[in-house]
Amino acid sequence: MKKFESLTSREKTEYFYEDTADLFPEEIFKKLGVKYDENWERKSGSDIEVYMEKYAPAAYKKSVQRGYKIAENATLAGTPKKGYKNVKKSDIISSVAKKTGATKKATKEIVSAYWDTIKETIKKDSENAKKDSKSKSKTKKELSNINIPNVGSIRLVATKARKVKISGLKNAKKGKGKKTEITVPSKLVPKFYVSGNFLTKKSATKAKPKTRSKGKGTKSKRTKNK
């Protein structure tokens, strides 16, 4: 793990927001163990990271380090440390190249293009959904269900709206122990659903067939049949 001092400003920002993702400012104060400051926006120009770095450096440092660990573990795609082998993209490319007879370079381009197309489709769906939510038109664009035969499907699904109780807001009710309830709106997130045939059916993809050489024996056999 890199030392906090060796991280660039960009990396610190990235890891801070990795640690505090999807949290309201009041929730960030609470998570970092910092007393809520109603004037934090004025003091930092509405940038919560700037405030924490300046007024709560110790808590900010811990948050960045937690975010670094989250990002580091994400590279393993959730693979447990013990009992599992981490299969890399290069391993998949080598295996596909071996089965199809194609070069690793060509295989890498195809595999990369395949997943890039899926990501671009999901991203386009997300952008269209945002436009539809702002549009007054009743006609909505259909979202894509990316089906990978005998493997699964990827599509955008809506999360449930949830209510969060937070304290310290300007509009909070007066009185000890009183809290204000805020509704976190629903949002679209990509999800992968495993096919029921994932472990039972094999893909139709086969190795490249070998070309048969034209031999004299084949010609003579045909002559005899005539």
C-alpha positions in Angstrom: 0.0 0.0 0.0 1.3 3.4 -0.9 2.0 6.0 1.8 -0.4 8.9 2.0 2.4 11.4 1.4 3.4 9.7 -1.9 -0.1 10.0 -3.4 -0.8 12.7 -5.9 -3.6 15.3 -5.4 -5.6 13.5 -8.1 -5.2 10.1 -6.4 -6.2 11.6 -3.0 -9.3 13.0 -4.5 -10.2 9.8 -6.2 -9.7 7.7 -3.1 -11.6 10.2 -0.8 -14.6 10.0 -3.1 -14.2 6.2 -3.3 -14.6 6.0 0.5 -17.5 8.5 0.7 -19.4 7.4 -2.4 -23.2 8.0 -2.5 -23.1 9.8 0.9 -24.6 13.2 1.7 -22.3 15.8 3.2 -23.9 15.3 6.6 -23.3 11.6 6.3 -19.6 12.2 5.4 -19.1 14.2 8.5 -20.6 11.4 10.5 -18.5 8.7 8.8 -15.3 10.6 9.3 -16.1 11.3 12.9 -16.0 15.1 12.4 -18.5 17.5 14.1 -20.9 18.9 11.5 -20.1 22.5 10.5 -23.1 24.3 9.0 -20.7 26.8 7.3 -18.7 24.1 5.6 -19.9 25.2 2.1 -18.9 28.8 2.6 -15.5 27.8 4.0 -14.6 25.4 1.2 -16.5 26.7 -1.8 -19.0 23.8 -1.6 -16.2 21.2 -1.9 -16.4 18.7 0.9 -13.0 17.3 0.2 -11.4 20.8 0.4 -13.0 21.3 3.8 -11.9 17.9 5.2 -8.4 18.3 4.0 -8.1 21.8 5.6 -10.1 21.5 8.8 -10.0 17.8 9.6 -6.6 16.5 8.1 -6.3 13.4 10.3 -9.9 12.2 9.4 -9.2 13.1 5.7 -6.0 11.0 5.7 -7.8 8.0 7.1 -10.6 8.4 4.5 -8.1 8.5 1.6 -6.4 5.4 3.0 -9.7 3.5 3.2 -10.5 4.6 -0.3 -7.1 3.3 -1.5 -7.9 -0.1 0.0 -11.3 -0.2 -1.6 -9.8 0.6 -5.0 -7.0 -1.9 -4.5 -9.4 -4.7 -3.6 -11.7 -3.8 -6.5 -8.9 -5.0 -8.9 -9.5 -8.5 -7.6 -13.2 -8.2 -8.6 -14.3 -9.5 -5.3 -12.1 -12.6 -5.4 -11.4 -13.9 -1.8 -7.7 -13.9 -0.9 -7.5 -17.6 0.1 -8.6 -20.6 -1.9 -9.1 -18.8 -5.3 -6.8 -18.0 -8.2 -7.3 -14.6 -9.8 -7.9 -15.1 -13.6 -6.6 -12.0 -15.5 -7.7 -10.7 -18.8 -4.4 -11.9 -20.3 -5.3 -15.5 -19.2 -8.6 -15.4 -20.9 -7.0 -14.0 -24.1 -4.5 -16.8 -24.1 -7.1 -19.4 -23.6 -9.4 -18.0 -26.4 -6.4 -17.7 -28.8 -5.5 -21.3 -28.1 -9.0 -22.6 -28.8 -9.7 -20.6 -31.9 -6.2 -20.7 -33.5 -6.1 -16.9 -33.7 -3.1 -14.8 -32.7 -3.0 -13.3 -29.2 -2.9 -9.8 -30.7 -6.0 -10.4 -32.8 -7.8 -12.1 -29.9 -7.0 -9.2 -27.5 -8.5 -6.7 -30.0 -11.7 -8.7 -30.3 -12.1 -9.4 -26.6 -11.5 -5.7 -25.8 -13.9 -4.5 -28.5 -16.5 -7.0 -27.2 -16.5 -5.6 -23.7 -16.1 -2.0 -24.9 -19.3 -2.5 -26.9 -21.2 -3.7 -23.8 -19.9 -0.8 -21.7 -20.9 1.7 -24.4 -24.4 0.2 -24.7 -24.9 0.5 -20.9 -23.6 4.0 -20.9 -25.8 5.0 -23.8 -28.8 3.5 -22.0 -28.0 5.4 -18.9 -27.7 8.7 -20.8 -31.0 8.0 -22.6 -32.8 7.2 -19.3 -31.6 10.5 -17.8 -32.9 12.4 -20.8 -36.3 10.6 -20.6 -36.6 11.5 -16.9 -36.3 15.2 -17.8 -38.5 14.9 -21.0 -42.3 15.5 -20.9 -42.8 13.0 -23.6 -44.7 9.8 -22.7 -42.7 7.8 -25.1 -39.6 6.3 -23.4 -36.7 4.6 -25.1 -36.3 0.9 -24.3 -33.3 -0.2 -22.2 -31.0 -2.9 -23.5 -30.8 -6.4 -22.1 -27.4 -7.6 -23.2 -27.7 -11.4 -23.4 -24.6 -13.6 -23.4 -25.8 -17.1 -24.3 -25.4 -19.7 -21.6 -23.5 -17.2 -19.5 -25.9 -14.5 -18.4 -27.3 -11.0 -19.1 -26.3 -7.5 -18.2 -28.9 -4.7 -17.9 -29.6 -1.5 -16.0 -32.0 -1.9 -13.1 -33.5 0.7 -10.8 -32.5 0.7 -7.2 -35.2 1.3 -4.5 -35.6 4.8 -3.1 -34.6 4.8 0.6 -35.0 7.1 3.5 -32.1 8.3 5.5 -32.2 10.1 8.9 -29.6 12.8 9.4 -29.1 15.5 11.9 -27.5 18.9 11.8 -29.4 20.4 8.8 -30.6 24.0 8.8 -34.2 22.8 8.4 -34.0 20.2 11.1 -36.6 20.3 13.8 -35.5 21.9 17.1 -35.1 19.7 20.1 -32.7 17.1 21.4 -32.6 13.9 19.5 -34.7 15.2 16.6 -33.6 14.2 13.1 -34.6 15.1 9.6 -35.5 12.3 7.2 -34.3 12.6 3.6 -35.3 10.4 0.7 -32.5 9.1 -1.5 -34.0 8.8 -4.9 -34.0 5.6 -7.1 -31.2 5.3 -9.7 -30.2 3.0 -12.5 -27.2 0.7 -11.9 -25.8 -2.1 -14.2 -26.3 -5.6 -12.9 -25.2 -9.1 -14.1 -27.6 -12.0 -13.9 -26.1 -15.5 -14.2 -27.8 -17.9 -16.6 -29.3 -21.1 -15.3 -27.4 -23.0 -18.0 -24.0 -21.4 -17.1 -22.4 -24.6 -15.8 -24.5 -27.2 -17.7 -24.3 -26.1 -21.4 -21.2 -25.6 -23.5 -20.8 -22.7 -25.9 -21.3 -23.4 -29.6 -17.9 -21.9 -30.3 -15.5 -24.6 -31.6 -11.9 -24.7 -32.6 -11.0 -23.8 -36.1 -11.4 -27.0 -38.3 -8.4 -28.3 -40.0 -8.4 -28.2 -43.8 -8.3 -31.6 -45.5 -5.6 -32.0 -48.1 -6.7 -33.3 -51.5 -5.3 -36.7 -51.9 -5.2 -39.1 -54.9 -7.0 -41.7 -52.9 -10.1 -39.6 -52.8 -10.2 -39.2 -56.5 -9.8 -42.9 -57.3 -12.6 -43.8 -54.8 -15.0 -41.5 -56.6 -13.9 -43.0 -60.0 -14.7 -46.5 -58.8 -18.2 -45.5 -57.6 -19.0 -44.1 -61.0 
